[in-house]
């Protein structure tokens, strides 16, 4: 993780030295260590979530409709009614999908975090 954090810092510094357009300052504020850490943590969480969702879809008995309802409601933050209208189901079914998927997703994320030492 330290190597990747330093590479990210290098990329920001390299970008700051390039002048993209005439009149643009060559000195651009670089994120400090805490900002880089926050960016890194956010990207790690997003990657783990995407991988866990993909693994959950491939390895569990959850239907594609249930996964889609969960994704739309939790990840895309649509209301249960909007998801139900879009998928032709009921808001109760959307909440049940959320309940089923969250329980399974938590266990998959825990395993992935342990595997990669992100706990």
Sine and cosine of phi, psi and omega as CSV:
sin_phi,cos_phi,sin_psi,cos_psi,sin_omega,cos_omega
0.00,0.00,-0.58,0.81,0.01,-1.00
-0.90,0.44,-0.65,0.76,0.02,-1.00
-0.88,0.47,-0.72,0.69,-0.01,-1.00
-0.90,0.44,-0.62,0.78,0.02,-1.00
-0.89,0.46,-0.67,0.74,0.02,-1.00
-0.93,0.36,-0.60,0.80,0.06,-1.00
-0.89,0.46,-0.64,0.77,0.05,-1.00
-0.89,0.46,-0.68,0.73,0.06,-1.00
-0.88,0.47,-0.67,0.74,0.05,-1.00
-0.87,0.50,-0.66,0.75,-0.01,-1.00
-0.90,0.44,-0.66,0.75,0.04,-1.00
-0.90,0.44,-0.68,0.73,0.00,-1.00
-0.91,0.42,-0.66,0.75,0.01,-1.00
-0.89,0.45,-0.68,0.73,0.02,-1.00
-0.90,0.43,-0.59,0.81,-0.02,-1.00
-0.92,0.39,-0.46,0.89,-0.03,-1.00
-0.99,0.13,-0.28,0.96,0.01,-1.00
-1.00,0.09,0.65,-0.76,0.10,-1.00
-0.98,-0.20,0.95,-0.32,-0.06,-1.00
-0.96,0.27,-0.68,0.74,-0.03,-1.00
-0.72,-0.70,0.38,-0.93,-0.01,-1.00
-0.88,0.47,0.72,-0.70,0.02,-1.00
1.00,-0.02,-0.15,0.99,0.00,-1.00
-0.98,0.18,0.69,-0.72,-0.04,-1.00
-0.94,0.34,0.63,-0.78,0.05,-1.00
-0.98,0.18,-0.27,0.96,0.00,-1.00
-0.99,-0.17,0.93,-0.37,0.01,-1.00
-0.87,-0.49,0.63,-0.77,-0.01,-1.00
-0.92,0.40,0.80,-0.61,0.04,-1.00
-1.00,-0.03,0.57,-0.82,0.05,-1.00
-0.91,0.42,0.60,-0.80,0.05,-1.00
-0.99,0.16,0.01,-1.00,-0.08,-1.00
-0.85,0.53,-0.65,0.76,-0.02,-1.00
-0.93,0.37,-0.61,0.79,0.05,-1.00
-0.92,0.40,-0.67,0.74,0.04,-1.00
-0.88,0.47,-0.65,0.76,0.03,-1.00
-0.89,0.45,-0.67,0.74,0.01,-1.00
-0.90,0.43,-0.68,0.74,0.04,-1.00
-0.88,0.47,-0.71,0.70,-0.02,-1.00
-0.88,0.48,-0.74,0.67,0.00,-1.00
-0.88,0.48,-0.67,0.75,0.02,-1.00
-0.89,0.46,-0.70,0.71,0.02,-1.00
-0.91,0.42,-0.63,0.78,0.03,-1.00
-0.89,0.46,-0.73,0.68,0.01,-1.00
-0.88,0.48,-0.68,0.74,0.00,-1.00
-0.90,0.44,-0.68,0.73,0.00,-1.00
-0.91,0.42,-0.68,0.73,0.03,-1.00
-0.89,0.45,-0.68,0.73,0.01,-1.00
-0.88,0.48,-0.73,0.68,0.00,-1.00
-0.89,0.46,-0.68,0.73,0.02,-1.00
-0.91,0.41,-0.66,0.75,0.00,-1.00
-0.91,0.41,-0.65,0.76,0.05,-1.00
-0.89,0.46,-0.68,0.73,0.00,-1.00
-0.90,0.44,-0.71,0.70,0.02,-1.00
-0.90,0.44,-0.65,0.76,0.02,-1.00
-0.88,0.47,-0.65,0.76,0.02,-1.00
-0.92,0.40,-0.54,0.84,-0.05,-1.00
-1.00,0.09,-0.53,0.85,-0.15,-0.99
-0.95,-0.32,-0.21,0.98,-0.04,-1.00
-0.97,-0.24,0.15,-0.99,-0.01,-1.00
-1.00,-0.03,0.23,0.97,0.00,-1.00
-0.94,0.33,0.73,-0.68,-0.03,-1.00
-0.95,0.31,0.33,-0.94,0.01,-1.00
-0.89,0.45,-0.59,0.81,0.03,-1.00
-0.89,0.45,-0.67,0.75,0.03,-1.00
-0.90,0.44,-0.71,0.70,0.03,-1.00
-0.89,0.46,-0.66,0.75,0.00,-1.00
-0.91,0.41,-0.66,0.75,0.04,-1.00
-0.88,0.47,-0.68,0.73,0.03,-1.00
-0.88,0.47,-0.74,0.67,-0.03,-1.00
-0.87,0.50,-0.73,0.68,-0.02,-1.00
-0.90,0.43,-0.65,0.76,-0.07,-1.00
-0.98,0.21,-0.71,0.71,-0.12,-0.99
-1.00,-0.01,-0.76,0.65,-0.08,-1.00
-0.98,0.19,-0.75,0.66,-0.02,-1.00
-1.00,0.09,-0.12,0.99,0.08,-1.00
0.85,0.52,0.62,0.78,0.14,-0.99
-0.99,0.11,0.46,-0.89,0.02,-1.00
-0.94,0.35,0.37,-0.93,0.00,-1.00
-0.87,0.49,-0.61,0.79,0.01,-1.00
-0.91,0.41,-0.69,0.72,0.02,-1.00
-0.89,0.46,-0.67,0.74,0.02,-1.00
-0.90,0.43,-0.70,0.71,0.01,-1.00
-0.87,0.50,-0.70,0.72,0.03,-1.00
-0.89,0.46,-0.68,0.74,-0.04,-1.00
-0.92,0.40,-0.62,0.79,-0.09,-1.00
-0.99,-0.16,-0.02,1.00,0.02,-1.00
0.94,0.35,0.67,0.75,0.00,-1.00
-0.71,-0.70,-0.24,-0.97,-0.02,-1.00
-0.95,-0.30,0.38,-0.92,0.08,-1.00
-0.86,0.51,-0.57,0.82,0.03,-1.00
-0.88,0.48,-0.65,0.76,0.03,-1.00
-0.90,0.43,-0.56,0.83,0.04,-1.00
-0.91,0.40,-0.70,0.72,0.03,-1.00
-0.90,0.43,-0.60,0.80,0.05,-1.00
-0.92,0.40,-0.63,0.78,0.05,-1.00
-0.88,0.47,-0.68,0.73,0.02,-1.00
-0.87,0.49,-0.72,0.69,-0.01,-1.00
-0.87,0.48,-0.75,0.66,-0.03,-1.00
-0.89,0.46,-0.73,0.69,-0.08,-1.00
-0.95,0.31,-0.62,0.79,0.00,-1.00
-0.88,0.47,-0.68,0.74,0.01,-1.00
-0.88,0.48,-0.73,0.68,-0.01,-1.00
-0.93,0.37,-0.66,0.75,-0.03,-1.00
-0.89,0.45,-0.65,0.76,0.02,-1.00
-0.86,0.51,-0.68,0.73,-0.01,-1.00
-0.93,0.38,-0.63,0.78,0.03,-1.00
-0.91,0.41,-0.69,0.73,0.01,-1.00
-0.90,0.44,-0.66,0.75,0.03,-1.00
-0.86,0.51,-0.70,0.71,0.02,-1.00
-0.89,0.46,-0.69,0.72,0.00,-1.00
-0.91,0.42,-0.67,0.74,0.03,-1.00
-0.88,0.47,-0.66,0.75,0.05,-1.00
-0.91,0.41,-0.66,0.75,-0.02,-1.00
-0.87,0.49,-0.66,0.76,-0.07,-1.00
-0.98,-0.19,0.08,1.00,0.05,-1.00
0.92,0.39,0.58,0.82,-0.04,-1.00
-0.99,-0.15,0.09,1.00,-0.05,-1.00
-0.93,0.37,0.00,0.00,0.00,0.00
